[in-house]
Each structure stands twice: as structure tokens, then as C-alpha cells.
């Protein structure tokens, strides 16, 4: 790969429109974090902290455009190993918050390594699959599945089922882009389905099983049932309130900062796991489609960079980041609409969370770095 003598010259080739879309999502995030925290002094500091995280992330992302992304490839396994080690250290040094050990507590700061582990897994898979030319099941799917499965299992035991699920579409998308056959992907999906059933009976915690059970039951609820009323006050309270928020917004919403479920504290964790429910409540269907349009533009833009990139590591990196942001966003929206069981998964860049914001902005910057460079490739598949 060619390393430019003048690093600033590459800035002329950066897709700045895609960077502006990313900044627009950050602005939307701050607007709704102000709305979700304005009436609760316990969460009021979240707005200032998230603003700082986003500014630092955007600034650091701009700096990451300057060095050639080949350095990320050379340090791929170091990044992957660091991510795994940070997850392994949580049982010993992590802080327990709401029954989960997911964070390292520093003075005035919480670091969630599972967010950075997603980026580490994407970089590691891109480094692994860039040499893959054969479409065998073992090399194109099973080996990548092991590489992604190690951090995924470590995240699952925290416990964090939502973040664990994101590794599945990342691995499948990158393996398919690297040459895995469609039938092999279907086989792996089937294995994953049965693995989820086995995990339900053996690995999942009681509250996770309860979320799945309540979700499965709610499709056939009878409003006159006494059990339903009890569930709506207990296990089904949060997803039900999220569904009310999304549905009550109608086409145009109540207005920013005026949603009843938000203002009167009916919806818990509304700045994190259910922020899109507040989006639906306060700016309605039209506004929600606008926000989803920003995410669709970002994901499609990343896939377009992958499409025009011949160098395999850069191409796979962009596919992995697109799968990560796209799948996590869709799961979050589906949770807010109670289309899937509640998982506690933030929406990238929109929900409160410094680690999530920093990891996502770094990932987008690496993809823009890839798109700003045109590397000569002599491999046969580089011309496909």
C-alpha cells in the first residue's frame, strides 16, 4: 500500500457529506438527551457528558483520517487481543451497576469495553478474512465465528444479551462479503437459532427469560385478564410504556420536550435503551422516518465505500461497521416497538453512552479513511 507523503492531501478525498450525516445524528442525539433529562436531576449531567464525548469523538475521528488505515490492519490482532483482555478483566476489576458488571469505573468516568470490543472484532475479522479465497464452511464461517464468538461470549456473561446479538450480523455480513456461500450462511443461521434456544434453557438469567416470555405472551393477551394487568405493572412495564410512547406520537408528535411518557417519568431508561420511543412520541412518524433516514444514509454510504474499495481489508472493514451500526439500530427500534424482546441495547450515537459514541465515531472515521484512498490491487477478486 502507498503511504502519502503529505497526510493532509487525503482530506480532499474524504466523503464529507457522510461526515455531515454523522454530525447530524450527533446533533439529534443532543436534542433528545436534553429532552429526556431536563426534568430529572439524577440524569441531568448526561447532556453535558454526552456533548463532551461527541465533541471529543468527532475531533479524534478527524485526526484518524490522517494516518493511513494500513496501520489499523497491522495492529488488528493487537486491537482484538486488547478488546478480549479488557472483557476478561471485568470480573476482577469491573464495577457492578444494575446487577451487571460491564464497566470500569474511573474518577468521573465509566468505560464500557464491550462497545470497543465490537470495533476490535470487526478489525480482527477484516484482517482474518482478507486472505480468504476459498468458500469452504470451515474457513469462511466457522473460523470467523470463533473469532467473533470469544468476545461475544464474554459479553454474554456480564450479562449483556443485546450487545452479544450484534456480533451475529457482523460476522455473517463480513463472511458473506469475503466469499462465503449463501447456503453456508443459511446453515450458520440455523445453528445460531438452535444455539439461542439452548442458551434460553441453560445460560440466560431469570430476568432475561422473563423478558422473552412476556414478549411471547403479549401477542395473545386478553385485556380482561387479571394476569395481564399485573404484568403491565411489573415485567412488562417498560416495553409497554415504550410502545405507548411510540404509538401516542401519531404523525407529528407532541413536540420536542413535551412527550407525556417522557416528561412525567413513565418511561424508564429513556435516554439510553428507549430513546427512539421518545423520538416517536415527540416528533411523530414523520420525524422518526427522518431520523431513520439519517441512519440509512450512513449505512448505505459505508456500503458504497466498501463497494468501490478493491483492497480487501478496507472493504471488509466498511461492511463490518455498516452491519454493526445498521443491525444495532434496527434492534433498538424493534425493542422500542416491542417487536422483539427487550434487550437493553443503545442506539448508536443517539443514546446516552460515552463508550458507545467514541467507538462508533472511531469506526466511521476508519471507514472514511478507507474511502479517501484508492489502493492498487493485483489480486483477482480486486477487480470484481
JOTA-V529946 format. One record per residue. PSI is psi in whole degrees, 0 to 359 (999 if undefined). Layout:
PSI + PSI
This chain:
144 + 134 + 120 + 138 + 326 + 101 + 330 + 339 + 332 + 339 + 336 + 336 + 1 + 141 + 87 + 335 + 320 + 326 + 322 + 324 + 317 + 316 + 323 + 320 + 322 + 320 + 317 + 319 + 313 + 323 + 316 + 334 + 323 + 319 + 318 + 346 + 357 + 334 + 6 + 105 + 339 + 326 + 3 + 323 + 346 + 325 + 310 + 319 + 316 + 322 + 318 + 316 + 317 + 319 + 314 + 318 + 318 + 319 + 315 + 326 + 321 + 321 + 327 + 349 + 339 + 307 + 150 + 140 + 353 + 333 + 326 + 323 + 319 + 330 + 15 + 310 + 335 + 318 + 318 + 314 + 320 + 322 + 316 + 317 + 322 + 327 + 323 + 331 + 347 + 316 + 334 + 319 + 355 + 159 + 140 + 121 + 125 + 37 + 2 + 144 + 85 + 353 + 150 + 127 + 120 + 163 + 112 + 12 + 138 + 130 + 127 + 100 + 339 + 333 + 317 + 336 + 330 + 315 + 319 + 320 + 319 + 314 + 318 + 317 + 322 + 320 + 323 + 314 + 350 + 339 + 354 + 122 + 337 + 149 + 38 + 153 + 321 + 315 + 330 + 343 + 311 + 315 + 313 + 325 + 324 + 316 + 316 + 332 + 331 + 304 + 328 + 317 + 322 + 326 + 324 + 323 + 359 + 318 + 146 + 84 + 322 + 310 + 329 + 320 + 331 + 333 + 336 + 303 + 328 + 310 + 316 + 316 + 316 + 321 + 318 + 319 + 332 + 351 + 5 + 143 + 152 + 322 + 329 + 320 + 319 + 320 + 315 + 323 + 319 + 317 + 318 + 322 + 313 + 330 + 323 + 318 + 317 + 320 + 326 + 321 + 347 + 325 + 322 + 144 + 166 + 318 + 331 + 318 + 321 + 321 + 318 + 316 + 314 + 320 + 316 + 326 + 329 + 343 + 337 + 24 + 144 + 122 + 344 + 359 + 134 + 324 + 324 + 316 + 323 + 319 + 323 + 342 + 348 + 258 + 328 + 6 + 307 + 310 + 329 + 318 + 323 + 320 + 320 + 316 + 313 + 320 + 327 + 343 + 339 + 214 + 327 + 349 + 174 + 348 + 146 + 124 + 6 + 13 + 127 + 316 + 327 + 306 + 325 + 18 + 33 + 333 + 109 + 159 + 37 + 344 + 354 + 277 + 343 + 32 + 330 + 336 + 323 + 323 + 312 + 323 + 320 + 333 + 8 + 192 + 316 + 314 + 321 + 319 + 326 + 317 + 316 + 329 + 323 + 317 + 320 + 320 + 318 + 312 + 315 + 322 + 319 + 321 + 328 + 322 + 317 + 320 + 322 + 3 + 120 + 327 + 128 + 319 + 312 + 319 + 312 + 325 + 314 + 321 + 317 + 317 + 320 + 317 + 321 + 304 + 317 + 312 + 319 + 323 + 316 + 320 + 317 + 314 + 318 + 323 + 316 + 328 + 6 + 33 + 339 + 163 + 151 + 130 + 347 + 43 + 123 + 159 + 125 + 130 + 336 + 316 + 158 + 137 + 110 + 317 + 317 + 316 + 314 + 316 + 318 + 316 + 323 + 319 + 316 + 320 + 320 + 321 + 319 + 326 + 317 + 314 + 337 + 356 + 144 + 101 + 134 + 134 + 130 + 349 + 148 + 317 + 352 + 350 + 9 + 999
